Amino acid sequence: MAKKKREAPEINASSMADIAFLLLIFFLVTTTMDVDKGIVATLPPWVPEQEPPEDVEANARNVLEILVNANDQLLVEGEVMDIKDLKGITIKHITNNGVDPDFSLSPQKAIVSLKNDKGTSYGRYLSVYDRLRAAYNQVRNDFSMNTYGKAYDDLEKVDQKKVREVYPLKLSEAEPKDYSGGGQ
């Protein structure tokens, strides 16, 4: 007698597409995407101009010019400087109070101007920016300790605002340009 071939039972796969679709939707809904936030900077509110600006020549000493070129060299007031000295010179500029004729007349008038070349590396830009912010943070913290006996971060919001009025953050950033002479 000849044996009959048995057929293998089939697996019902009709609902597989539905299950795959539901899993896809589940993962799309529950997955979070990291979004780069960049550098957090608060811009001052726009105020219509009420009085004419001061004479440009009188303001020249109030501006500390910092340039980072395409070779990541740091130039402060046109002189090459090591990045470790940037915080100190910035603090000197902010707290000068008219003593040194090369630096600002007062903390309220002190401006730090940061210009970058298009070829400046992002890491160099961040290290320069961090040093400038650290200078302002140290000046504010020192003033807070001398005036209130507490660190700036430990003060109430009202007192922090008073410290910021004495030492306002005036950091001007220009659009990156090609300072190497080969560009625009």
PyMOL CGO cylinders between C-alpha atoms (Angstrom):
from pymol import cmd
from pymol.cgo import CYLINDER

trace = [
    CYLINDER, 0.00, 0.00, 0.00, 1.18, 3.35, -0.88, 0.3, 1, 1, 1, 1, 1, 1,
    CYLINDER, 1.18, 3.35, -0.88, 1.43, 5.94, 1.80, 0.3, 1, 1, 1, 1, 1, 1,
    CYLINDER, 1.43, 5.94, 1.80, -0.43, 9.16, 1.32, 0.3, 1, 1, 1, 1, 1, 1,
    CYLINDER, -0.43, 9.16, 1.32, 1.60, 12.29, 1.60, 0.3, 1, 1, 1, 1, 1, 1,
    CYLINDER, 1.60, 12.29, 1.60, 0.51, 14.46, 4.42, 0.3, 1, 1, 1, 1, 1, 1,
    CYLINDER, 0.51, 14.46, 4.42, 0.38, 18.14, 3.72, 0.3, 1, 1, 1, 1, 1, 1,
    CYLINDER, 0.38, 18.14, 3.72, 1.96, 20.41, 6.27, 0.3, 1, 1, 1, 1, 1, 1,
    CYLINDER, 1.96, 20.41, 6.27, -0.59, 22.55, 8.07, 0.3, 1, 1, 1, 1, 1, 1,
    CYLINDER, -0.59, 22.55, 8.07, -0.55, 26.19, 7.01, 0.3, 1, 1, 1, 1, 1, 1,
    CYLINDER, -0.55, 26.19, 7.01, -0.10, 28.98, 9.49, 0.3, 1, 1, 1, 1, 1, 1,
    CYLINDER, -0.10, 28.98, 9.49, -2.74, 31.63, 9.21, 0.3, 1, 1, 1, 1, 1, 1,
    CYLINDER, -2.74, 31.63, 9.21, -0.77, 34.87, 8.62, 0.3, 1, 1, 1, 1, 1, 1,
    CYLINDER, -0.77, 34.87, 8.62, -3.67, 37.12, 7.77, 0.3, 1, 1, 1, 1, 1, 1,
    CYLINDER, -3.67, 37.12, 7.77, -3.37, 39.14, 10.99, 0.3, 1, 1, 1, 1, 1, 1,
    CYLINDER, -3.37, 39.14, 10.99, 0.45, 39.57, 10.78, 0.3, 1, 1, 1, 1, 1, 1,
    CYLINDER, 0.45, 39.57, 10.78, 0.18, 42.76, 8.76, 0.3, 1, 1, 1, 1, 1, 1,
    CYLINDER, 0.18, 42.76, 8.76, -2.20, 44.23, 11.33, 0.3, 1, 1, 1, 1, 1, 1,
    CYLINDER, -2.20, 44.23, 11.33, 0.15, 43.35, 14.19, 0.3, 1, 1, 1, 1, 1, 1,
    CYLINDER, 0.15, 43.35, 14.19, 3.16, 44.83, 12.38, 0.3, 1, 1, 1, 1, 1, 1,
    CYLINDER, 3.16, 44.83, 12.38, 1.20, 48.01, 11.68, 0.3, 1, 1, 1, 1, 1, 1,
    CYLINDER, 1.20, 48.01, 11.68, 0.13, 48.33, 15.33, 0.3, 1, 1, 1, 1, 1, 1,
    CYLINDER, 0.13, 48.33, 15.33, 3.73, 47.80, 16.52, 0.3, 1, 1, 1, 1, 1, 1,
    CYLINDER, 3.73, 47.80, 16.52, 4.95, 50.44, 14.09, 0.3, 1, 1, 1, 1, 1, 1,
    CYLINDER, 4.95, 50.44, 14.09, 2.39, 52.95, 15.38, 0.3, 1, 1, 1, 1, 1, 1,
    CYLINDER, 2.39, 52.95, 15.38, 3.24, 52.09, 18.99, 0.3, 1, 1, 1, 1, 1, 1,
    CYLINDER, 3.24, 52.09, 18.99, 6.96, 52.74, 18.45, 0.3, 1, 1, 1, 1, 1, 1,
    CYLINDER, 6.96, 52.74, 18.45, 6.32, 55.95, 16.52, 0.3, 1, 1, 1, 1, 1, 1,
    CYLINDER, 6.32, 55.95, 16.52, 4.12, 57.30, 19.31, 0.3, 1, 1, 1, 1, 1, 1,
    CYLINDER, 4.12, 57.30, 19.31, 6.33, 56.29, 22.23, 0.3, 1, 1, 1, 1, 1, 1,
    CYLINDER, 6.33, 56.29, 22.23, 9.75, 57.19, 20.78, 0.3, 1, 1, 1, 1, 1, 1,
    CYLINDER, 9.75, 57.19, 20.78, 11.20, 60.56, 21.69, 0.3, 1, 1, 1, 1, 1, 1,
    CYLINDER, 11.20, 60.56, 21.69, 13.57, 62.47, 19.46, 0.3, 1, 1, 1, 1, 1, 1,
    CYLINDER, 13.57, 62.47, 19.46, 16.42, 64.52, 20.87, 0.3, 1, 1, 1, 1, 1, 1,
    CYLINDER, 16.42, 64.52, 20.87, 16.38, 68.05, 19.53, 0.3, 1, 1, 1, 1, 1, 1,
    CYLINDER, 16.38, 68.05, 19.53, 19.51, 70.19, 19.58, 0.3, 1, 1, 1, 1, 1, 1,
    CYLINDER, 19.51, 70.19, 19.58, 18.74, 73.31, 21.54, 0.3, 1, 1, 1, 1, 1, 1,
    CYLINDER, 18.74, 73.31, 21.54, 21.84, 75.37, 20.79, 0.3, 1, 1, 1, 1, 1, 1,
    CYLINDER, 21.84, 75.37, 20.79, 23.12, 78.07, 23.10, 0.3, 1, 1, 1, 1, 1, 1,
    CYLINDER, 23.12, 78.07, 23.10, 20.53, 79.69, 25.30, 0.3, 1, 1, 1, 1, 1, 1,
    CYLINDER, 20.53, 79.69, 25.30, 20.80, 83.46, 25.11, 0.3, 1, 1, 1, 1, 1, 1,
    CYLINDER, 20.80, 83.46, 25.11, 18.25, 85.99, 26.26, 0.3, 1, 1, 1, 1, 1, 1,
    CYLINDER, 18.25, 85.99, 26.26, 17.81, 88.92, 23.94, 0.3, 1, 1, 1, 1, 1, 1,
    CYLINDER, 17.81, 88.92, 23.94, 16.88, 92.31, 25.38, 0.3, 1, 1, 1, 1, 1, 1,
    CYLINDER, 16.88, 92.31, 25.38, 13.37, 93.58, 24.62, 0.3, 1, 1, 1, 1, 1, 1,
    CYLINDER, 13.37, 93.58, 24.62, 13.04, 95.96, 21.71, 0.3, 1, 1, 1, 1, 1, 1,
    CYLINDER, 13.04, 95.96, 21.71, 12.68, 99.56, 22.80, 0.3, 1, 1, 1, 1, 1, 1,
    CYLINDER, 12.68, 99.56, 22.80, 12.05, 102.35, 20.31, 0.3, 1, 1, 1, 1, 1, 1,
    CYLINDER, 12.05, 102.35, 20.31, 14.94, 104.80, 20.21, 0.3, 1, 1, 1, 1, 1, 1,
    CYLINDER, 14.94, 104.80, 20.21, 14.07, 107.76, 22.42, 0.3, 1, 1, 1, 1, 1, 1,
    CYLINDER, 14.07, 107.76, 22.42, 17.32, 109.68, 22.49, 0.3, 1, 1, 1, 1, 1, 1,
    CYLINDER, 17.32, 109.68, 22.49, 20.16, 109.89, 20.00, 0.3, 1, 1, 1, 1, 1, 1,
    CYLINDER, 20.16, 109.89, 20.00, 23.07, 107.48, 20.59, 0.3, 1, 1, 1, 1, 1, 1,
    CYLINDER, 23.07, 107.48, 20.59, 26.25, 108.73, 22.23, 0.3, 1, 1, 1, 1, 1, 1,
    CYLINDER, 26.25, 108.73, 22.23, 29.22, 109.85, 20.17, 0.3, 1, 1, 1, 1, 1, 1,
    CYLINDER, 29.22, 109.85, 20.17, 30.98, 106.85, 18.61, 0.3, 1, 1, 1, 1, 1, 1,
    CYLINDER, 30.98, 106.85, 18.61, 34.46, 108.02, 19.66, 0.3, 1, 1, 1, 1, 1, 1,
    CYLINDER, 34.46, 108.02, 19.66, 33.37, 108.33, 23.28, 0.3, 1, 1, 1, 1, 1, 1,
    CYLINDER, 33.37, 108.33, 23.28, 32.08, 104.75, 23.10, 0.3, 1, 1, 1, 1, 1, 1,
    CYLINDER, 32.08, 104.75, 23.10, 35.28, 103.26, 21.63, 0.3, 1, 1, 1, 1, 1, 1,
    CYLINDER, 35.28, 103.26, 21.63, 36.86, 102.66, 25.04, 0.3, 1, 1, 1, 1, 1, 1,
    CYLINDER, 36.86, 102.66, 25.04, 33.67, 101.02, 26.30, 0.3, 1, 1, 1, 1, 1, 1,
    CYLINDER, 33.67, 101.02, 26.30, 33.89, 98.23, 23.69, 0.3, 1, 1, 1, 1, 1, 1,
    CYLINDER, 33.89, 98.23, 23.69, 36.23, 95.29, 24.16, 0.3, 1, 1, 1, 1, 1, 1,
    CYLINDER, 36.23, 95.29, 24.16, 36.73, 93.88, 20.65, 0.3, 1, 1, 1, 1, 1, 1,
    CYLINDER, 36.73, 93.88, 20.65, 37.36, 90.15, 20.41, 0.3, 1, 1, 1, 1, 1, 1,
    CYLINDER, 37.36, 90.15, 20.41, 37.98, 88.39, 17.11, 0.3, 1, 1, 1, 1, 1, 1,
    CYLINDER, 37.98, 88.39, 17.11, 38.45, 84.68, 16.50, 0.3, 1, 1, 1, 1, 1, 1,
    CYLINDER, 38.45, 84.68, 16.50, 39.95, 84.10, 13.06, 0.3, 1, 1, 1, 1, 1, 1,
    CYLINDER, 39.95, 84.10, 13.06, 39.77, 81.07, 10.74, 0.3, 1, 1, 1, 1, 1, 1,
    CYLINDER, 39.77, 81.07, 10.74, 42.90, 79.60, 12.37, 0.3, 1, 1, 1, 1, 1, 1,
    CYLINDER, 42.90, 79.60, 12.37, 41.13, 79.74, 15.77, 0.3, 1, 1, 1, 1, 1, 1,
    CYLINDER, 41.13, 79.74, 15.77, 43.51, 82.46, 16.94, 0.3, 1, 1, 1, 1, 1, 1,
    CYLINDER, 43.51, 82.46, 16.94, 42.09, 84.83, 19.54, 0.3, 1, 1, 1, 1, 1, 1,
    CYLINDER, 42.09, 84.83, 19.54, 42.67, 88.54, 18.97, 0.3, 1, 1, 1, 1, 1, 1,
    CYLINDER, 42.67, 88.54, 18.97, 41.66, 90.98, 21.69, 0.3, 1, 1, 1, 1, 1, 1,
    CYLINDER, 41.66, 90.98, 21.69, 41.83, 94.63, 20.66, 0.3, 1, 1, 1, 1, 1, 1,
    CYLINDER, 41.83, 94.63, 20.66, 43.92, 93.50, 17.67, 0.3, 1, 1, 1, 1, 1, 1,
    CYLINDER, 43.92, 93.50, 17.67, 46.53, 91.70, 19.79, 0.3, 1, 1, 1, 1, 1, 1,
    CYLINDER, 46.53, 91.70, 19.79, 46.96, 87.91, 19.79, 0.3, 1, 1, 1, 1, 1, 1,
    CYLINDER, 46.96, 87.91, 19.79, 46.01, 86.52, 23.19, 0.3, 1, 1, 1, 1, 1, 1,
    CYLINDER, 46.01, 86.52, 23.19, 45.92, 83.11, 24.83, 0.3, 1, 1, 1, 1, 1, 1,
    CYLINDER, 45.92, 83.11, 24.83, 42.42, 81.97, 25.74, 0.3, 1, 1, 1, 1, 1, 1,
    CYLINDER, 42.42, 81.97, 25.74, 43.39, 81.47, 29.39, 0.3, 1, 1, 1, 1, 1, 1,
    CYLINDER, 43.39, 81.47, 29.39, 43.86, 85.26, 29.68, 0.3, 1, 1, 1, 1, 1, 1,
    CYLINDER, 43.86, 85.26, 29.68, 40.48, 86.14, 28.14, 0.3, 1, 1, 1, 1, 1, 1,
    CYLINDER, 40.48, 86.14, 28.14, 38.46, 85.89, 31.34, 0.3, 1, 1, 1, 1, 1, 1,
    CYLINDER, 38.46, 85.89, 31.34, 40.85, 88.18, 33.23, 0.3, 1, 1, 1, 1, 1, 1,
    CYLINDER, 40.85, 88.18, 33.23, 40.92, 90.89, 30.55, 0.3, 1, 1, 1, 1, 1, 1,
    CYLINDER, 40.92, 90.89, 30.55, 37.12, 90.76, 30.30, 0.3, 1, 1, 1, 1, 1, 1,
    CYLINDER, 37.12, 90.76, 30.30, 36.77, 91.18, 34.06, 0.3, 1, 1, 1, 1, 1, 1,
    CYLINDER, 36.77, 91.18, 34.06, 39.21, 94.10, 33.95, 0.3, 1, 1, 1, 1, 1, 1,
    CYLINDER, 39.21, 94.10, 33.95, 37.15, 95.72, 31.17, 0.3, 1, 1, 1, 1, 1, 1,
    CYLINDER, 37.15, 95.72, 31.17, 33.84, 95.28, 32.99, 0.3, 1, 1, 1, 1, 1, 1,
    CYLINDER, 33.84, 95.28, 32.99, 35.08, 96.47, 36.40, 0.3, 1, 1, 1, 1, 1, 1,
    CYLINDER, 35.08, 96.47, 36.40, 37.39, 99.27, 35.23, 0.3, 1, 1, 1, 1, 1, 1,
    CYLINDER, 37.39, 99.27, 35.23, 35.12, 102.18, 36.24, 0.3, 1, 1, 1, 1, 1, 1,
    CYLINDER, 35.12, 102.18, 36.24, 37.15, 104.64, 34.16, 0.3, 1, 1, 1, 1, 1, 1,
    CYLINDER, 37.15, 104.64, 34.16, 40.49, 104.00, 35.91, 0.3, 1, 1, 1, 1, 1, 1,
    CYLINDER, 40.49, 104.00, 35.91, 42.43, 102.66, 32.90, 0.3, 1, 1, 1, 1, 1, 1,
    CYLINDER, 42.43, 102.66, 32.90, 41.87, 104.75, 29.74, 0.3, 1, 1, 1, 1, 1, 1,
    CYLINDER, 41.87, 104.75, 29.74, 41.98, 101.58, 27.59, 0.3, 1, 1, 1, 1, 1, 1,
    CYLINDER, 41.98, 101.58, 27.59, 38.94, 100.03, 29.28, 0.3, 1, 1, 1, 1, 1, 1,
    CYLINDER, 38.94, 100.03, 29.28, 35.32, 100.94, 29.99, 0.3, 1, 1, 1, 1, 1, 1,
    CYLINDER, 35.32, 100.94, 29.99, 34.05, 103.97, 31.86, 0.3, 1, 1, 1, 1, 1, 1,
    CYLINDER, 34.05, 103.97, 31.86, 31.54, 101.98, 33.91, 0.3, 1, 1, 1, 1, 1, 1,
    CYLINDER, 31.54, 101.98, 33.91, 30.06, 98.47, 34.11, 0.3, 1, 1, 1, 1, 1, 1,
    CYLINDER, 30.06, 98.47, 34.11, 26.79, 99.77, 32.65, 0.3, 1, 1, 1, 1, 1, 1,
    CYLINDER, 26.79, 99.77, 32.65, 28.60, 101.06, 29.55, 0.3, 1, 1, 1, 1, 1, 1,
    CYLINDER, 28.60, 101.06, 29.55, 31.00, 98.11, 29.15, 0.3, 1, 1, 1, 1, 1, 1,
    CYLINDER, 31.00, 98.11, 29.15, 30.32, 96.13, 25.97, 0.3, 1, 1, 1, 1, 1, 1,
    CYLINDER, 30.32, 96.13, 25.97, 32.08, 92.97, 24.83, 0.3, 1, 1, 1, 1, 1, 1,
    CYLINDER, 32.08, 92.97, 24.83, 32.02, 92.57, 21.04, 0.3, 1, 1, 1, 1, 1, 1,
    CYLINDER, 32.02, 92.57, 21.04, 32.64, 89.04, 19.76, 0.3, 1, 1, 1, 1, 1, 1,
    CYLINDER, 32.64, 89.04, 19.76, 33.31, 88.51, 16.07, 0.3, 1, 1, 1, 1, 1, 1,
    CYLINDER, 33.31, 88.51, 16.07, 34.08, 85.16, 14.47, 0.3, 1, 1, 1, 1, 1, 1,
    CYLINDER, 34.08, 85.16, 14.47, 35.44, 84.19, 11.10, 0.3, 1, 1, 1, 1, 1, 1,
    CYLINDER, 35.44, 84.19, 11.10, 33.37, 81.79, 9.02, 0.3, 1, 1, 1, 1, 1, 1,
    CYLINDER, 33.37, 81.79, 9.02, 36.22, 79.31, 9.39, 0.3, 1, 1, 1, 1, 1, 1,
    CYLINDER, 36.22, 79.31, 9.39, 36.25, 79.42, 13.20, 0.3, 1, 1, 1, 1, 1, 1,
    CYLINDER, 36.25, 79.42, 13.20, 35.70, 75.98, 14.69, 0.3, 1, 1, 1, 1, 1, 1,
    CYLINDER, 35.70, 75.98, 14.69, 32.59, 75.48, 16.77, 0.3, 1, 1, 1, 1, 1, 1,
    CYLINDER, 32.59, 75.48, 16.77, 34.67, 74.21, 19.70, 0.3, 1, 1, 1, 1, 1, 1,
    CYLINDER, 34.67, 74.21, 19.70, 36.79, 77.37, 19.73, 0.3, 1, 1, 1, 1, 1, 1,
    CYLINDER, 36.79, 77.37, 19.73, 33.69, 79.56, 19.53, 0.3, 1, 1, 1, 1, 1, 1,
    CYLINDER, 33.69, 79.56, 19.53, 32.15, 77.76, 22.51, 0.3, 1, 1, 1, 1, 1, 1,
    CYLINDER, 32.15, 77.76, 22.51, 35.32, 77.99, 24.59, 0.3, 1, 1, 1, 1, 1, 1,
    CYLINDER, 35.32, 77.99, 24.59, 35.56, 81.76, 23.95, 0.3, 1, 1, 1, 1, 1, 1,
    CYLINDER, 35.56, 81.76, 23.95, 31.85, 82.25, 24.66, 0.3, 1, 1, 1, 1, 1, 1,
    CYLINDER, 31.85, 82.25, 24.66, 32.14, 80.22, 27.88, 0.3, 1, 1, 1, 1, 1, 1,
    CYLINDER, 32.14, 80.22, 27.88, 35.08, 82.34, 29.09, 0.3, 1, 1, 1, 1, 1, 1,
    CYLINDER, 35.08, 82.34, 29.09, 33.14, 85.55, 28.44, 0.3, 1, 1, 1, 1, 1, 1,
    CYLINDER, 33.14, 85.55, 28.44, 30.07, 84.29, 30.30, 0.3, 1, 1, 1, 1, 1, 1,
    CYLINDER, 30.07, 84.29, 30.30, 32.30, 83.03, 33.13, 0.3, 1, 1, 1, 1, 1, 1,
    CYLINDER, 32.30, 83.03, 33.13, 33.80, 86.53, 33.45, 0.3, 1, 1, 1, 1, 1, 1,
    CYLINDER, 33.80, 86.53, 33.45, 30.34, 88.08, 33.84, 0.3, 1, 1, 1, 1, 1, 1,
    CYLINDER, 30.34, 88.08, 33.84, 29.30, 85.35, 36.28, 0.3, 1, 1, 1, 1, 1, 1,
    CYLINDER, 29.30, 85.35, 36.28, 32.39, 85.91, 38.42, 0.3, 1, 1, 1, 1, 1, 1,
    CYLINDER, 32.39, 85.91, 38.42, 31.94, 89.69, 38.49, 0.3, 1, 1, 1, 1, 1, 1,
    CYLINDER, 31.94, 89.69, 38.49, 28.30, 89.31, 39.48, 0.3, 1, 1, 1, 1, 1, 1,
    CYLINDER, 28.30, 89.31, 39.48, 29.13, 86.69, 42.09, 0.3, 1, 1, 1, 1, 1, 1,
    CYLINDER, 29.13, 86.69, 42.09, 31.92, 88.81, 43.62, 0.3, 1, 1, 1, 1, 1, 1,
    CYLINDER, 31.92, 88.81, 43.62, 29.62, 91.83, 43.80, 0.3, 1, 1, 1, 1, 1, 1,
    CYLINDER, 29.62, 91.83, 43.80, 26.87, 89.69, 45.32, 0.3, 1, 1, 1, 1, 1, 1,
    CYLINDER, 26.87, 89.69, 45.32, 29.21, 88.28, 47.97, 0.3, 1, 1, 1, 1, 1, 1,
    CYLINDER, 29.21, 88.28, 47.97, 30.47, 91.78, 48.89, 0.3, 1, 1, 1, 1, 1, 1,
    CYLINDER, 30.47, 91.78, 48.89, 27.01, 93.35, 48.93, 0.3, 1, 1, 1, 1, 1, 1,
    CYLINDER, 27.01, 93.35, 48.93, 24.68, 90.61, 50.17, 0.3, 1, 1, 1, 1, 1, 1,
    CYLINDER, 24.68, 90.61, 50.17, 27.05, 88.06, 51.69, 0.3, 1, 1, 1, 1, 1, 1,
    CYLINDER, 27.05, 88.06, 51.69, 25.64, 85.36, 49.39, 0.3, 1, 1, 1, 1, 1, 1,
    CYLINDER, 25.64, 85.36, 49.39, 26.53, 83.88, 46.03, 0.3, 1, 1, 1, 1, 1, 1,
    CYLINDER, 26.53, 83.88, 46.03, 24.63, 85.33, 43.07, 0.3, 1, 1, 1, 1, 1, 1,
    CYLINDER, 24.63, 85.33, 43.07, 22.73, 82.08, 42.45, 0.3, 1, 1, 1, 1, 1, 1,
    CYLINDER, 22.73, 82.08, 42.45, 21.57, 81.97, 46.08, 0.3, 1, 1, 1, 1, 1, 1,
    CYLINDER, 21.57, 81.97, 46.08, 19.98, 85.44, 45.97, 0.3, 1, 1, 1, 1, 1, 1,
    CYLINDER, 19.98, 85.44, 45.97, 16.29, 86.15, 45.64, 0.3, 1, 1, 1, 1, 1, 1,
    CYLINDER, 16.29, 86.15, 45.64, 15.11, 87.14, 42.15, 0.3, 1, 1, 1, 1, 1, 1,
    CYLINDER, 15.11, 87.14, 42.15, 14.74, 90.79, 43.19, 0.3, 1, 1, 1, 1, 1, 1,
    CYLINDER, 14.74, 90.79, 43.19, 18.33, 90.97, 44.42, 0.3, 1, 1, 1, 1, 1, 1,
    CYLINDER, 18.33, 90.97, 44.42, 19.62, 89.14, 41.32, 0.3, 1, 1, 1, 1, 1, 1,
    CYLINDER, 19.62, 89.14, 41.32, 17.93, 91.80, 39.22, 0.3, 1, 1, 1, 1, 1, 1,
    CYLINDER, 17.93, 91.80, 39.22, 19.71, 94.53, 41.22, 0.3, 1, 1, 1, 1, 1, 1,
    CYLINDER, 19.71, 94.53, 41.22, 23.06, 92.82, 40.60, 0.3, 1, 1, 1, 1, 1, 1,
    CYLINDER, 23.06, 92.82, 40.60, 22.27, 92.55, 36.88, 0.3, 1, 1, 1, 1, 1, 1,
    CYLINDER, 22.27, 92.55, 36.88, 21.49, 96.29, 36.82, 0.3, 1, 1, 1, 1, 1, 1,
    CYLINDER, 21.49, 96.29, 36.82, 24.93, 97.03, 38.26, 0.3, 1, 1, 1, 1, 1, 1,
    CYLINDER, 24.93, 97.03, 38.26, 26.69, 94.54, 35.94, 0.3, 1, 1, 1, 1, 1, 1,
    CYLINDER, 26.69, 94.54, 35.94, 24.49, 94.07, 32.86, 0.3, 1, 1, 1, 1, 1, 1,
    CYLINDER, 24.49, 94.07, 32.86, 25.52, 91.43, 30.34, 0.3, 1, 1, 1, 1, 1, 1,
    CYLINDER, 25.52, 91.43, 30.34, 26.33, 93.35, 27.17, 0.3, 1, 1, 1, 1, 1, 1,
    CYLINDER, 26.33, 93.35, 27.17, 27.74, 90.77, 24.80, 0.3, 1, 1, 1, 1, 1, 1,
    CYLINDER, 27.74, 90.77, 24.80, 27.47, 91.77, 21.16, 0.3, 1, 1, 1, 1, 1, 1,
    CYLINDER, 27.47, 91.77, 21.16, 27.91, 89.03, 18.55, 0.3, 1, 1, 1, 1, 1, 1,
    CYLINDER, 27.91, 89.03, 18.55, 28.40, 89.99, 14.93, 0.3, 1, 1, 1, 1, 1, 1,
    CYLINDER, 28.40, 89.99, 14.93, 27.51, 87.81, 11.96, 0.3, 1, 1, 1, 1, 1, 1,
    CYLINDER, 27.51, 87.81, 11.96, 30.48, 85.56, 11.11, 0.3, 1, 1, 1, 1, 1, 1,
    CYLINDER, 30.48, 85.56, 11.11, 32.53, 86.90, 8.21, 0.3, 1, 1, 1, 1, 1, 1,
    CYLINDER, 32.53, 86.90, 8.21, 35.50, 85.76, 6.18, 0.3, 1, 1, 1, 1, 1, 1,
    CYLINDER, 35.50, 85.76, 6.18, 38.36, 87.81, 7.64, 0.3, 1, 1, 1, 1, 1, 1,
    CYLINDER, 38.36, 87.81, 7.64, 41.04, 85.89, 5.72, 0.3, 1, 1, 1, 1, 1, 1,
    CYLINDER, 41.04, 85.89, 5.72, 40.70, 88.18, 2.68, 0.3, 1, 1, 1, 1, 1, 1,
    CYLINDER, 40.70, 88.18, 2.68, 39.54, 85.44, 0.30, 0.3, 1, 1, 1, 1, 1, 1,
    CYLINDER, 39.54, 85.44, 0.30, 35.80, 85.80, 0.83, 0.3, 1, 1, 1, 1, 1, 1,
    CYLINDER, 35.80, 85.80, 0.83, 33.15, 88.46, 0.59, 0.3, 1, 1, 1, 1, 1, 1,
]
cmd.load_cgo(trace, "trace")
